[in-house]
Amino acid sequence: MKNTKRMDTGLFHKIIDELAALGWSGEIAPNFYGEPLLDDRMVELVKYARNKINGSMITLFTNGDFLTVELYLRLVKAGVSAFCITEHPDGTPPFINEILEYRKAHGDDHVKVEYKKLTMIYSREGDVPIDEVAPKDCANAAYRKIGIDWDGNVVFCCNDYFVTVKLGNVRKERLIDVWRKPYYKKLRKKLYRGQSKLEICRKCKYGTVAKKTLSLP
């Protein structure tokens, strides 16, 4: 059975509203181990986020399978700042060349498009066997990123594929209050110092499986 779970529109609005109230101007990436373009609300969700937080960078991470030129233009108009398209082993996304041709003929619309041929892969909490470890990447990310799953659970790490470490839930709490929890602060400090004893940190490895990254025109 396919996983069709997706965040309630009201919950998404709550998160964006709270970020707007905080004066947030960082990146917003509406995805968590899912394909965002399978959500038929994505254009409207992006539009809402852009209207509320004009200075934020909105990035869509996608495998590109559904990114037609028509959808690309709708998302750009809604407020997407960047597309990070990842090619999986089964080949080039079907519409990527059409988007390239459009951008070549009409310009980049001040939107960044990055096309990666699966340069990096996360272990998904040990579910994918890989060899290399880059702990500094995780340590820095702990102070720069916060992840929220479809049900509002705040996760410690975007690599926590099974959502095993929950710091709170934004359905019931304010996002900033979760971020400021003493336990959360303690986890961030320990990870930064290389002292994390969480099971997900012991199992997690960050590996390189390819070496080609392309920045598209």
Backbone torsions as a table, in degrees:
resi	resn	phi	psi	omega
1	MET	NA	133.3	-179.1
2	LYS	-72.4	147.0	176.6
3	ASN	-83.2	108.9	-177.6
4	THR	-108.3	15.6	-178.6
5	LYS	-69.8	136.8	177.1
6	ARG	-147.8	155.1	-176.4
7	MET	-67.1	139.2	174.9
8	ASP	-59.5	142.0	177.5
9	THR	-58.9	-40.8	179.5
10	GLY	-61.5	-38.1	178.9
11	LEU	-69.2	-41.3	176.2
12	PHE	-59.0	-45.2	178.7
13	HIS	-61.4	-40.9	179.1
14	LYS	-59.3	-45.8	-179.7
15	ILE	-62.8	-46.7	-180.0
16	ILE	-63.3	-42.1	179.0
17	ASP	-60.4	-40.4	179.9
18	GLU	-68.1	-40.3	177.3
19	LEU	-63.5	-41.2	178.7
20	ALA	-62.0	-41.1	179.6
21	ALA	-64.9	-28.3	179.0
22	LEU	-83.2	-7.5	-176.9
23	GLY	76.2	27.6	-177.7
24	TRP	-60.7	134.8	177.9
25	SER	-134.2	16.2	-179.7
26	GLY	-87.8	-159.2	-175.4
27	GLU	-87.3	145.2	172.4
28	ILE	-123.6	125.7	-179.7
29	ALA	-128.9	98.4	-175.0
30	PRO	-78.1	70.9	175.6
31	ASN	-163.2	152.9	175.3
32	PHE	-152.9	95.5	-177.2
33	TYR	51.4	40.3	176.8
34	GLY	-145.0	166.6	177.8
35	GLU	-95.3	106.8	-174.4
36	PRO	-62.4	-26.6	-177.1
37	LEU	-79.3	-2.3	170.7
38	LEU	-79.2	-13.6	179.4
39	ASP	-89.0	113.2	-176.7
40	ASP	-70.9	-3.4	176.5
41	ARG	-92.7	-2.2	-167.5
42	MET	-57.2	-41.4	179.6
43	VAL	-59.7	-45.8	-179.0
44	GLU	-68.7	-35.9	177.9
45	LEU	-65.4	-43.1	177.8
46	VAL	-63.1	-43.2	-179.8
47	LYS	-60.4	-41.4	179.2
48	TYR	-63.2	-46.1	-179.8
49	ALA	-62.5	-41.7	-179.3
50	ARG	-66.5	-40.3	179.8
51	ASN	-66.3	-33.6	-178.4
52	LYS	-83.1	-35.1	-175.3
53	ILE	-131.1	81.0	-171.9
54	ASN	-65.0	-31.0	-175.0
55	GLY	-87.5	-0.5	-176.9
56	SER	-81.4	153.3	172.8
57	MET	-92.7	121.1	180.0
58	ILE	-105.8	116.3	-176.3
59	THR	-115.7	134.0	174.8
60	LEU	-108.2	120.9	174.2
61	PHE	-96.1	119.2	-172.4
62	THR	-144.8	154.9	173.2
63	ASN	-83.8	-5.1	172.9
64	GLY	81.5	-0.9	-176.0
65	ASP	-60.8	-31.2	-175.1
66	PHE	-111.2	7.9	-175.1
67	LEU	-87.0	81.2	175.0
68	THR	-76.4	167.0	176.5
69	VAL	-61.5	-40.3	-179.7
70	GLU	-62.2	-44.9	178.7
71	LEU	-69.3	-38.9	176.0
72	TYR	-54.6	-47.1	-178.7
73	LEU	-66.0	-39.7	178.1
74	ARG	-64.0	-41.0	-179.6
75	LEU	-69.9	-38.8	176.8
76	VAL	-62.4	-45.4	178.7
77	LYS	-63.0	-34.9	179.4
78	ALA	-69.5	-28.3	176.6
79	GLY	132.5	11.5	177.0
80	VAL	-64.9	135.6	179.7
81	SER	-94.5	-30.8	-174.7
82	ALA	-155.7	148.2	173.6
83	PHE	-118.3	128.9	173.3
84	CYS	-112.1	104.3	-174.5
85	ILE	-102.3	125.3	-178.1
86	THR	-109.6	123.8	175.6
87	GLU	-84.4	126.6	177.7
88	HIS	-91.8	170.5	-174.0
89	PRO	-57.4	-19.9	-176.8
90	ASP	-82.0	3.6	171.0
91	GLY	122.0	178.2	-177.0
92	THR	-65.0	135.8	175.8
93	PRO	-53.2	139.1	-169.9
94	PRO	-60.9	-29.8	-173.5
95	PHE	-104.5	2.9	-173.5
96	ILE	-61.8	-39.9	-179.5
97	ASN	-67.0	-34.6	177.6
98	GLU	-66.3	-38.7	178.2
99	ILE	-68.0	-39.7	177.2
100	LEU	-60.8	-43.9	179.7
101	GLU	-64.9	-40.1	178.0
102	TYR	-61.6	-47.6	-178.5
103	ARG	-64.3	-35.2	178.2
104	LYS	-65.7	-38.2	-176.6
105	ALA	-83.6	-33.0	-171.2
106	HIS	-118.4	-3.4	-179.3
107	GLY	99.0	173.2	-173.2
108	ASP	-93.2	-0.6	179.5
109	ASP	57.8	22.3	-178.1
110	HIS	59.3	30.2	-179.9
111	VAL	-119.5	134.6	179.8
112	LYS	-86.8	136.1	173.6
113	VAL	-124.8	119.7	177.4
114	GLU	-114.2	131.7	-177.1
115	TYR	-117.6	115.5	-176.9
116	LYS	-113.8	137.5	175.5
117	LYS	-97.4	65.8	178.1
118	LEU	47.1	58.0	-177.5
119	THR	-70.3	-35.1	-178.4
120	MET	-131.6	151.5	175.6
121	ILE	-139.3	137.9	176.6
122	TYR	-90.8	156.3	-178.2
123	SER	-77.7	-9.5	-177.7
124	ARG	52.3	53.3	179.7
125	GLU	59.3	42.9	175.5
126	GLY	86.8	-1.0	-177.2
127	ASP	-74.4	-24.9	178.1
128	VAL	-113.7	119.3	-178.0
129	PRO	-75.8	115.6	174.4
130	ILE	-138.8	170.2	-165.8
131	ASP	-110.0	-38.8	-171.0
132	GLU	-87.0	152.8	-178.1
133	VAL	-127.2	136.1	176.4
134	ALA	-130.8	77.3	-173.5
135	PRO	-61.2	-29.3	-178.7
136	LYS	-64.6	-34.2	177.9
137	ASP	-60.5	-43.7	-180.0
138	CYS	-67.7	-41.3	-178.0
139	ALA	-62.7	-43.7	179.2
140	ASN	-68.2	-40.0	-179.3
141	ALA	-62.9	-31.5	-179.0
142	ALA	-61.2	-26.8	179.3
143	TYR	-98.1	-7.2	-176.7
144	ARG	-114.3	-17.0	-173.6
145	LYS	-130.7	153.4	172.4
146	ILE	-140.3	134.0	-177.0
147	GLY	-109.1	143.4	178.4
148	ILE	-133.8	128.4	-179.6
149	ASP	-86.1	-178.4	-173.9
150	TRP	-61.2	-26.1	-176.2
151	ASP	-97.2	7.5	177.5
152	GLY	92.5	-0.6	178.6
153	ASN	-69.8	131.0	175.9
154	VAL	-88.2	119.1	-177.1
155	VAL	-100.6	149.8	-177.7
156	PHE	-71.5	-32.2	-173.4
157	CYS	-143.2	140.8	178.7
158	CYS	-68.3	-11.7	177.8
159	ASN	-89.5	-0.5	179.9
160	ASP	-80.8	74.0	-172.7
161	TYR	-56.9	-36.4	-177.1
162	PHE	-95.6	6.6	177.9
163	VAL	52.3	60.8	-177.2
164	THR	-93.0	-24.2	179.8
165	VAL	-114.7	104.3	-178.0
166	LYS	-108.1	129.4	-178.2
167	LEU	-99.2	-8.6	-178.8
168	GLY	161.9	-173.3	179.2
169	ASN	-142.6	124.1	-174.1
170	VAL	-77.6	-2.5	170.4
171	ARG	-68.2	-34.8	-174.2
172	LYS	-109.5	-17.1	-175.4
173	GLU	-128.1	160.2	172.6
174	ARG	-78.9	144.1	-178.4
175	LEU	-59.2	-42.1	-178.8
176	ILE	-65.3	-32.8	178.3
177	ASP	-68.1	-36.8	176.1
178	VAL	-65.1	-45.2	-178.9
179	TRP	-59.2	-33.3	-175.8
180	ARG	-90.8	1.8	179.4
181	LYS	-59.7	135.6	-179.9
182	PRO	-53.6	-41.4	-178.9
183	TYR	-64.3	-40.3	179.0
184	TYR	-64.8	-44.4	178.2
185	LYS	-59.9	-41.6	-179.5
186	LYS	-63.0	-42.3	178.6
187	LEU	-62.3	-42.2	-179.7
188	ARG	-63.4	-43.9	-179.3
189	LYS	-63.7	-43.4	-178.9
190	LYS	-64.3	-41.7	179.1
191	LEU	-64.5	-41.9	-179.7
192	TYR	-62.2	-33.6	-179.5
193	ARG	-88.4	1.2	-179.2
194	GLY	74.7	26.9	-175.8
195	GLN	-114.1	12.2	-177.3
196	SER	-64.9	133.9	178.0
197	LYS	-114.6	13.8	178.0
198	LEU	-64.8	144.8	179.4
199	GLU	-60.4	-38.9	-179.7
200	ILE	-64.9	-31.4	178.6
201	CYS	-73.2	-34.7	178.1
202	ARG	-68.9	-34.1	-177.6
203	LYS	-87.7	-18.5	-171.2
204	CYS	-78.6	133.7	171.4
205	LYS	-135.6	144.6	-174.3
206	TYR	-116.0	113.1	-170.1
207	GLY	-122.4	159.0	176.5
208	THR	-104.5	124.3	-179.5
209	VAL	-115.5	-6.7	176.2
210	ALA	-156.2	169.7	-173.1
211	LYS	-129.2	15.1	-174.5
212	LYS	-113.4	120.9	174.3
213	THR	-128.3	133.4	-178.1
214	LEU	-120.1	132.7	170.2
215	SER	-98.9	117.9	-173.6
216	LEU	-81.1	154.4	179.5
217	PRO	-68.4	NA	NA
